[in-house]
Amino acid sequence: MNDERAHDALALAERALGHAMREGPSEAEVLVMTEDAALTRFANSQIHQNVAETNVVVNLRFVVGTRVGVASSGRTDEEGLKRLAASAAAIARVVEELPDWAGLPEPTPIEEIVEAYAPATAEASPELRADGVRAVIAAADTAGVTAYGSFSTGTETTAVANSKGIRAGGTRTVAQLLTVSMGPGGGTGYAESASVDATAIDAAAIGRESADKARATANAVTIEAGDYPVVLEEYAVVDLLDMLGYLGFSALAVQEERSFVEIGKRIGSDLVTIVDDGRDPAGLPMAFDYEGVPKQRVTLLERGVCAGVVYDVQTAAKDGVTSTGHGLPAPNAYGPFPLNGVMAAGDASRDELIGGLDRGLLVTRFHYTNPVHPKLAIITGMTRDGTFLVEGGRIVGPVKNLRFTQSYLDAMAGVVGVARERKTLKGFLGGVVVPALRLEGWTFTGTTEH
């Protein structure tokens, strides 16, 4: 089934490319993205929705000299593909020229990632997802709290064909279970897991984690804002990787001088190593990017020192290097983006991380985070679904959510402990593999009453 889906998507890309070439471009590229997605939602500890959908997008990049037109369509019939080609051609002939247009990429061998596809996810039934939800709800019932959330399964196929000879096709599967529990006394808890294989997600454990947190956060108290050492659980660490990737580890951000990255500059402690690796089976792998270029493993931070950024074809040409396989679908004003962040594990247990706090906070996750100063990676946001005061290395009790304004660069520099266990989670656009962290300081700027 995996090979059939990729073959069919690539055949569609070839048909669309054929129509495009008859319009007389200098170059042309077709990106086909198909998805079979299913989702089971639950609220008030009951399943209330089960949905499934199939989507197909045909994206055409049409080049005339240095003018680039992009059009997309959900139609796959011959008339629809003809109209797509005509639309993209018409756009390309009236848009402004791109003086630094680097051209479309040449073909490069792509090695399939067998671990990116799990038949159990592709064939997941509503009953499989319902069984997972049932385990979450059972954990909530045992703890006397109420469960909300969703269990999703999806099969994604990407195919790229261009006039330079690229022919890339592949299929991957992604499953995600997340839940928020709500209990008496205003307590809330959160837990999540993502995997290529839906059957590898331990729904009962996710349910217990969220439910126990909801019980433990009841009757939270207010504490003063200020600087506190913290332990950030994996759900909070995801935001660090996403924001740093978005703000700095893109070649376009560096070229536009809005990035904090300077190769060889130390921005983190020597406990922090971050790579982007689309082939790591621990994450949510993908073999090539949306330009049909194979993904390379890129070291972003090596023991706290800036080591690299990710490239697409356009930004790579400007720096005289090769694309690292991080191109996004056109049109793309954001440049390349690290979609498969992996942070190196440490040697501490969760209890040891908490035990290292004399007086500090344990933070489950962040909410509504936004950049304040991109080049300094200063972010503002809130804690959510479990914030605890720790004294003498022991959790004392829950505290009400706090607002923070914090440089994520200072946070990386202040890492003093890294957990040995890591979780696979979904990030902003891709998957991440992250441990919990202990930081020597975090700046909380405001308190809440709820």
TAJO-V357758 format. One record per helix or strand of 2 or more residues. SS is the DSSP state (a for helix, b for strand). FROM is the first residue (numbers start at 1). TO is the last residue. If there is no record, write none. Layout:
[[SS & FROM & TO] [SS & FROM & TO]]
This chain:
[[a & 2 & 21] [b & 27 & 43] [b & 46 & 64] [b & 67 & 73] [a & 78 & 92] [a & 114 & 116] [a & 119 & 122] [a & 126 & 143] [b & 146 & 162] [b & 167 & 182] [a & 184 & 186] [b & 188 & 195] [a & 198 & 200] [a & 203 & 216] [b & 226 & 232] [a & 234 & 247] [a & 251 & 255] [b & 274 & 276] [b & 298 & 302] [b & 305 & 306] [a & 313 & 319] [b & 340 & 343] [a & 350 & 355] [b & 359 & 373] [a & 374 & 376] [b & 378 & 391] [b & 394 & 399] [b & 402 & 407] [a & 408 & 413] [b & 415 & 426] [b & 431 & 447]]
